[in-house]
Amino acid sequence: MDVYQPLSLDALAPEPWRNGRGITRTVAVDAAGADWRWRISLADLSGTAPFSRFPGVDRSAVLVRGSGLALSVDGAGSELERPGQRRDFAGESDVWAATPRGPARLWNVMTRRGAAHAELRWLTQPAVLLDAGLRVLLAVDAPCQVRCRAVEVDVAPGHYWIPPEGELLQVEPGPGGGLLSTRIAIDAGIRPG
């Protein structure tokens, strides 16, 4: 596989949610099975469903497609109304999602507390990203251009790219679009379990 080739979200294999109430697609994970320290996935939602519980895990959910998602976290409601909006919550929380205005797609980032943490940025203007750790770039509504070394990478909407670690990245989201940057950093050399 070409390290400079972005990948399509639609090419990811669907998997059932841990609670069996939805579908997810794994974008990246650091270990198979239950031993992961971090996991990035995509969820397609329609209707009302509870999220799976993941005790000891910090979660971030970012709307990347759709015209709204209502979330209830331990009884407190909030609405993600447009792409780029995010809600952070603990994996042991009681979380319900509803799609009152049609299907929605969520970018889901999970990190085990004490083992890893995530930094998410929604970019609509050119930016420079200094890489330390793994980074995943997702073009949401418009193509984005990323430069590293002497290479330019065009990331089409609905595609993601995992640049080589340790790169200085110059990113330029297309007009009217957003680029979601997710950086994962390992906190300790311990694995769960």
Secondary structure as UniProt FT lines:
FT   TURN            3..4
FT   STRAND          7..8
FT   HELIX           9..11
FT   STRAND          15..16
FT   TURN            18..19
FT   STRAND          23..29
FT   HELIX           33..35
FT   STRAND          38..45
FT   STRAND          48..50
FT   TURN            55..56
FT   STRAND          57..65
FT   STRAND          69..73
FT   TURN            74..75
FT   STRAND          76..80
FT   TURN            83..84
FT   STRAND          86..90
FT   TURN            91..92
FT   STRAND          95..98
FT   TURN            100..101
FT   STRAND          104..112
FT   TURN            113..115
FT   STRAND          116..123
FT   STRAND          127..130
FT   STRAND          134..139
FT   STRAND          144..148
FT   TURN            149..150
FT   STRAND          151..155
FT   TURN            157..158
FT   STRAND          159..161
FT   TURN            165..166
FT   STRAND          168..173
FT   TURN            175..176
FT   STRAND          179..186
//
